[in-house]
Amino acid sequence: MTSTEHPPAGEILRQWRQRRGLSQLDLAAEAGISQRHLSFLETGRSTPSRDMALHLAEQLDVPLRERNALLAAAGFAPVYRERDLDDPALTPALSAVRLILAGHAPHPAIAIDRHWTLIEANDAARAMMGVGDPKLLTPPVNVLRLSLHPDGLAGRIVNYGEWRAHVLQRLAREIDASADPALAALADELKGYPMPPGARIQRPPAKDRFGGIAIPLEYRIDAGVLSFISTTTVFGSPIDISLEELAIESFFPADPATAAAMRAMAV
């Protein structure tokens, strides 16, 4: 199969249905069609119309990039555009991203693409990342590689084992959701990194302040250890592939000492 060929549209639908853990009956009921019709589509006995392909992709929460692939396999032109982030049409969106990053000061925040490539960072995030090996800071910068690589920030992450497990679990969920082979390759690479000397494997149970719903990043600086919890922000209704794949990672102080330290460093 060449790079310009696609699996049949029915096979793509079947793969996404199975990835989402749905039976044919489940998906047919959600989509408002008969199971027989869906079976014909998946086996290739029928070809989905453009509207049906988009309707089923919506029910299956297929990423926009893969919806285009489904349309191409069914013989239709792509619907969703993919612009470079420096395209003037995306200037308002990127301006909003920069406002969010700046407004999160004095705490670190970054904007990343679907492969965790750094797009933008505020001053606090740049300061934290700037201690890594220059080779890892040469664009394009992958922030997960930078954080877990022995020559990156690994030696400064006090709870490296715990944080590494959190990162790999999150990547596994993203791979399940997107079927992105580049993310799978990144996960395999990160799994191969050695544990830095002196890193704590996991948090003692008595110190679990968040009931298991958040894993803090404990980051050592000269003045002590900073502790952060993070949240992810995405665009709610993107119509462009690049915007759908853009996310903002915002780090919040996990304790009063970290909040005070970040305020002091910003002065």
VEXNU-804488 format. One record per residue (C-alpha): x, y, z; residue in one letter; residue number from 1. Coordinates in steps of 0.05 Angstrom, whole numbers, plus 5000, padded with zeros to 4 digits. Each point is the difference from the previous one (the first is absolute). Example, Ala and Ser with C-alpha at 12.3 -4.5 7.8 and 13.67 -1.06 7.14 Angstrom:
! VEXNU-804488
+------+-------+------+------+-----+
| east | north |   up | type | seq |
+------+-------+------+------+-----+
| 5246 |  4910 | 5156 |    a |   1 |
| 5027 |  5069 | 4987 |    s |   2 |
+------+-------+------+------+-----+
This chain:
! VEXNU-804488
+------+-------+------+------+-----+
| east | north |   up | type | seq |
+------+-------+------+------+-----+
| 5000 |  5000 | 5000 |    m |   1 |
| 5028 |  5068 | 4981 |    t |   2 |
| 4997 |  5062 | 5044 |    s |   3 |
| 4945 |  5029 | 4956 |    t |   4 |
| 4954 |  4939 | 5010 |    e |   5 |
| 4950 |  4991 | 5056 |    h |   6 |
| 4966 |  4940 | 5032 |    p |   7 |
| 4928 |  4993 | 4976 |    p |   8 |
| 4952 |  5048 | 5033 |    a |   9 |
| 4962 |  4943 | 5032 |    g |  10 |
| 5064 |  4973 | 5031 |    e |  11 |
| 5016 |  5069 | 5028 |    i |  12 |
| 4931 |  5004 | 5031 |    l |  13 |
| 5006 |  4931 | 5030 |    r |  14 |
| 5069 |  5016 | 5030 |    q |  15 |
| 4974 |  5064 | 5033 |    w |  16 |
| 4937 |  4965 | 5025 |    r |  17 |
| 5042 |  4945 | 5032 |    q |  18 |
| 5049 |  5052 | 5028 |    r |  19 |
| 4942 |  5034 | 5034 |    r |  20 |
| 4976 |  4934 | 5029 |    g |  21 |
| 4932 |  5001 | 4965 |    l |  22 |
| 4962 |  4942 | 4968 |    s |  23 |
| 4967 |  5010 | 4933 |    q |  24 |
| 4934 |  5002 | 5036 |    l |  25 |
| 5025 |  5054 | 5048 |    d |  26 |
| 5026 |  5045 | 4944 |    l |  27 |
| 4939 |  4989 | 4956 |    a |  28 |
| 4954 |  5020 | 5057 |    a |  29 |
| 5041 |  5063 | 5015 |    e |  30 |
| 5003 |  5018 | 4926 |    a |  31 |
| 4926 |  4987 | 4987 |    g |  32 |
| 5012 |  4949 | 4946 |    i |  33 |
| 4987 |  4925 | 4996 |    s |  34 |
| 5052 |  4950 | 5021 |    q |  35 |
| 4992 |  4968 | 4931 |    r |  36 |
| 5018 |  5066 | 4966 |    h |  37 |
| 5061 |  5009 | 5044 |    l |  38 |
| 5022 |  4928 | 4986 |    s |  39 |
| 4994 |  5012 | 4925 |    f |  40 |
| 5043 |  5063 | 5007 |    l |  41 |
| 5054 |  4965 | 5041 |    e |  42 |
| 5005 |  4940 | 4953 |    t |  43 |
| 5001 |  5043 | 4938 |    g |  44 |
| 4934 |  4975 | 4972 |    r |  45 |
| 4978 |  5073 | 5004 |    s |  46 |
| 5041 |  5064 | 4995 |    t |  47 |
| 4984 |  5056 | 5049 |    p |  48 |
| 4976 |  5065 | 4972 |    s |  49 |
| 5039 |  5062 | 5019 |    r |  50 |
| 4948 |  5020 | 5052 |    d |  51 |
| 4997 |  4929 | 5029 |    m |  52 |
| 5076 |  4996 | 5006 |    a |  53 |
| 5001 |  5066 | 5037 |    l |  54 |
| 4941 |  4980 | 5043 |    h |  55 |
| 5032 |  4934 | 5022 |    l |  56 |
| 5067 |  5035 | 5011 |    a |  57 |
| 4964 |  5049 | 5046 |    e |  58 |
| 4968 |  4943 | 5039 |    q |  59 |
| 5068 |  4967 | 5008 |    l |  60 |
| 5036 |  5065 | 5019 |    d |  61 |
| 5050 |  4989 | 4944 |    v |  62 |
| 5055 |  5054 | 4999 |    p |  63 |
| 4992 |  5050 | 4943 |    l |  64 |
| 5064 |  4976 | 4965 |    r |  65 |
| 4973 |  4929 | 4999 |    e |  66 |
| 4932 |  5023 | 4976 |    r |  67 |
| 5034 |  5027 | 4938 |    n |  68 |
| 5033 |  4932 | 4990 |    a |  69 |
| 4932 |  4966 | 5006 |    l |  70 |
| 4970 |  5048 | 4949 |    l |  71 |
| 5058 |  4987 | 4952 |    a |  72 |
| 4991 |  4925 | 5008 |    a |  73 |
| 4926 |  5008 | 4982 |    a |  74 |
| 5018 |  5041 | 4939 |    g |  75 |
| 4985 |  5070 | 5025 |    f |  76 |
| 5042 |  5063 | 5008 |    a |  77 |
| 5025 |  5020 | 5069 |    p |  78 |
| 4955 |  5045 | 5041 |    v |  79 |
| 5047 |  5025 | 5054 |    y |  80 |
| 5058 |  5046 | 4983 |    r |  81 |
| 5069 |  4995 | 5030 |    e |  82 |
| 5036 |  5067 | 5002 |    r |  83 |
| 5070 |  5015 | 5024 |    d |  84 |
| 4997 |  5035 | 5067 |    l |  85 |
| 5031 |  5062 | 4968 |    d |  86 |
| 4942 |  5005 | 4951 |    d |  87 |
| 4966 |  5068 | 5007 |    p |  88 |
| 4933 |  4965 | 5008 |    a |  89 |
| 5024 |  4971 | 5066 |    l |  90 |
| 5028 |  5065 | 5027 |    t |  91 |
| 4939 |  5014 | 5045 |    p |  92 |
| 5004 |  4930 | 5030 |    a |  93 |
| 5074 |  5005 | 5013 |    l |  94 |
| 4990 |  5069 | 5030 |    s |  95 |
| 4950 |  4969 | 5048 |    a |  96 |
| 5050 |  4945 | 5018 |    v |  97 |
| 5054 |  5052 | 5015 |    r |  98 |
| 4952 |  5039 | 5044 |    l |  99 |
| 4984 |  4937 | 5039 |    i | 100 |
| 5073 |  4984 | 5010 |    l | 101 |
| 5018 |  5070 | 5021 |    a | 102 |
| 4940 |  5004 | 5046 |    g | 103 |
| 5022 |  4937 | 5036 |    h | 104 |
| 5062 |  5034 | 5026 |    a | 105 |
| 5037 |  4993 | 5046 |    p | 106 |
| 4985 |  4926 | 4991 |    h | 107 |
| 5026 |  4959 | 4941 |    p | 108 |
| 4956 |  4986 | 4940 |    a | 109 |
| 5015 |  4973 | 4930 |    i | 110 |
| 4964 |  4988 | 4935 |    a | 111 |
| 5013 |  4935 | 4964 |    i | 112 |
| 4978 |  4962 | 4937 |    d | 113 |
| 4974 |  4929 | 4995 |    r | 114 |
| 5070 |  4971 | 5006 |    h | 115 |
| 5018 |  5042 | 5061 |    w | 116 |
| 5043 |  5047 | 4958 |    t | 117 |
| 5008 |  5067 | 5033 |    l | 118 |
| 4963 |  5057 | 4965 |    i | 119 |
| 5002 |  5055 | 5052 |    e | 120 |
| 5022 |  5008 | 5072 |    a | 121 |
| 4995 |  5055 | 5052 |    n | 122 |
| 5061 |  5027 | 5037 |    d | 123 |
| 4992 |  4954 | 5060 |    a | 124 |
| 4997 |  4938 | 4956 |    a | 125 |
| 5060 |  5023 | 4960 |    r | 126 |
| 5040 |  5009 | 5064 |    a | 127 |
| 4984 |  4929 | 5023 |    m | 128 |
| 5015 |  4968 | 4933 |    m | 129 |
| 5062 |  5042 | 4987 |    g | 130 |
| 5044 |  4956 | 5045 |    v | 131 |
| 4997 |  4941 | 4952 |    g | 132 |
| 5054 |  4979 | 4951 |    d | 133 |
| 5002 |  5050 | 4942 |    p | 134 |
| 4991 |  4942 | 4951 |    k | 135 |
| 4932 |  4986 | 5030 |    l | 136 |
| 4982 |  5074 | 4996 |    l | 137 |
| 5013 |  5007 | 4926 |    t | 138 |
| 4934 |  5007 | 4963 |    p | 139 |
| 4957 |  4961 | 4991 |    p | 140 |
| 5000 |  4987 | 5076 |    v | 141 |
| 4960 |  4941 | 5025 |    n | 142 |
| 4982 |  5017 | 5071 |    v | 143 |
| 4990 |  4928 | 5023 |    l | 144 |
| 5068 |  4980 | 4973 |    r | 145 |
| 5030 |  5061 | 5033 |    l | 146 |
| 4968 |  4985 | 5067 |    s | 147 |
| 5017 |  4926 | 5005 |    l | 148 |
| 5066 |  4996 | 4962 |    h | 149 |
| 5062 |  4989 | 5044 |    p | 150 |
| 5031 |  5063 | 4968 |    d | 151 |
| 4937 |  5039 | 5008 |    g | 152 |
| 4961 |  5015 | 5064 |    l | 153 |
| 4999 |  4930 | 5027 |    a | 154 |
| 5052 |  5013 | 5054 |    g | 155 |
| 4958 |  5058 | 5028 |    r | 156 |
| 4935 |  4961 | 5004 |    i | 157 |
| 4998 |  4974 | 5072 |    v | 158 |
| 4942 |  4952 | 4988 |    n | 159 |
| 5027 |  4977 | 4932 |    y | 160 |
| 4971 |  4929 | 5004 |    g | 161 |
| 4931 |  5025 | 5019 |    e | 162 |
| 5001 |  5055 | 4948 |    w | 163 |
| 5027 |  4954 | 4946 |    r | 164 |
| 4943 |  4950 | 5014 |    a | 165 |
| 4950 |  5057 | 4995 |    h | 166 |
| 5029 |  5024 | 4934 |    v | 167 |
| 4999 |  4930 | 4970 |    l | 168 |
| 4929 |  4987 | 5023 |    q | 169 |
| 4978 |  5065 | 4968 |    r | 170 |
| 5036 |  4982 | 4935 |    l | 171 |
| 4966 |  4932 | 5000 |    a | 172 |
| 4932 |  5034 | 5004 |    r | 173 |
| 5019 |  5048 | 4943 |    e | 174 |
| 5024 |  4942 | 4957 |    i | 175 |
| 4934 |  4962 | 5012 |    d | 176 |
| 4961 |  5063 | 4982 |    a | 177 |
| 5039 |  5020 | 4938 |    s | 178 |
| 5036 |  4936 | 4975 |    a | 179 |
| 5059 |  5046 | 4985 |    d | 180 |
| 5063 |  4959 | 4985 |    p | 181 |
| 5046 |  5058 | 5016 |    a | 182 |
| 4973 |  5002 | 5071 |    l | 183 |
| 5009 |  4925 | 5006 |    a | 184 |
| 5073 |  5008 | 4978 |    a | 185 |
| 5009 |  5057 | 5050 |    l | 186 |
| 4972 |  4956 | 5056 |    a | 187 |
| 5048 |  4944 | 4983 |    d | 188 |
| 5058 |  5049 | 5001 |    e | 189 |
| 4981 |  5028 | 5068 |    l | 190 |
| 4992 |  4931 | 5030 |    k | 191 |
| 5073 |  4987 | 4983 |    g | 192 |
| 5028 |  5058 | 5040 |    y | 193 |
| 5037 |  4979 | 5064 |    p | 194 |
| 4978 |  5022 | 5069 |    m | 195 |
| 5044 |  5060 | 5022 |    p | 196 |
| 5043 |  4988 | 5062 |    p | 197 |
| 4965 |  5016 | 5065 |    g | 198 |
| 4930 |  5007 | 4969 |    a | 199 |
| 4942 |  4979 | 5043 |    r | 200 |
| 4959 |  4945 | 4968 |    i | 201 |
| 4933 |  5019 | 5029 |    q | 202 |
| 4968 |  5045 | 5051 |    r | 203 |
| 4991 |  4971 | 5070 |    p | 204 |
| 4925 |  4987 | 5010 |    p | 205 |
| 4996 |  5046 | 5061 |    a | 206 |
| 5019 |  5059 | 4956 |    k | 207 |
| 4946 |  4990 | 4947 |    d | 208 |
| 4966 |  5067 | 5004 |    r | 209 |
| 4955 |  4994 | 4939 |    f | 210 |
| 4966 |  4933 | 5010 |    g | 211 |
| 5031 |  4971 | 4937 |    g | 212 |
| 4966 |  5050 | 4952 |    i | 213 |
| 5064 |  5039 | 4987 |    a | 214 |
| 5074 |  4982 | 4998 |    i | 215 |
| 5043 |  5060 | 5020 |    p | 216 |
| 5064 |  5017 | 4964 |    l | 217 |
| 5054 |  5010 | 5053 |    e | 218 |
| 5056 |  5041 | 4970 |    y | 219 |
| 5065 |  5017 | 5035 |    r | 220 |
| 5030 |  5069 | 4995 |    i | 221 |
| 5059 |  5029 | 5038 |    d | 222 |
| 4954 |  5029 | 5054 |    a | 223 |
| 4960 |  4935 | 5012 |    g | 224 |
| 4946 |  4958 | 4967 |    v | 225 |
| 4941 |  5029 | 4962 |    l | 226 |
| 4936 |  4959 | 4996 |    s | 227 |
| 4949 |  5009 | 4944 |    f | 228 |
| 4936 |  4969 | 4975 |    i | 229 |
| 4982 |  5009 | 4927 |    s | 230 |
| 4938 |  5009 | 4958 |    t | 231 |
| 4988 |  4995 | 4925 |    t | 232 |
| 4961 |  5050 | 4959 |    t | 233 |
| 4977 |  4987 | 4928 |    v | 234 |
| 4956 |  5038 | 4951 |    f | 235 |
| 4928 |  4979 | 5008 |    g | 236 |
| 4975 |  5000 | 4928 |    s | 237 |
| 5060 |  5002 | 4952 |    p | 238 |
| 4988 |  4998 | 4926 |    i | 239 |
| 5074 |  4998 | 4982 |    d | 240 |
| 5044 |  4939 | 5012 |    i | 241 |
| 5057 |  5041 | 5029 |    s | 242 |
| 4954 |  5033 | 5051 |    l | 243 |
| 4969 |  4933 | 5020 |    e | 244 |
| 5070 |  4973 | 5013 |    e | 245 |
| 5022 |  5061 | 5041 |    l | 246 |
| 4998 |  4995 | 5076 |    a | 247 |
| 5022 |  5045 | 5058 |    i | 248 |
| 5032 |  4968 | 5061 |    e | 249 |
| 4994 |  5045 | 5061 |    s | 250 |
| 5037 |  4985 | 5064 |    f | 251 |
| 4971 |  5023 | 5067 |    f | 252 |
| 5035 |  5002 | 5068 |    p | 253 |
| 4983 |  4938 | 5040 |    a | 254 |
| 5018 |  5031 | 5066 |    d | 255 |
| 5007 |  5070 | 5032 |    p | 256 |
| 5076 |  4996 | 4999 |    a | 257 |
| 5001 |  4991 | 4925 |    t | 258 |
| 4951 |  5057 | 4990 |    a | 259 |
| 5043 |  5046 | 5042 |    a | 260 |
| 5064 |  4979 | 4965 |    a | 261 |
| 4970 |  5013 | 4931 |    m | 262 |
| 4977 |  5069 | 5022 |    r | 263 |
| 5069 |  5016 | 5027 |    a | 264 |
| 5035 |  4977 | 4936 |    m | 265 |
| 4954 |  5043 | 4958 |    a | 266 |
| 5020 |  5064 | 5036 |    v | 267 |
+------+-------+------+------+-----+
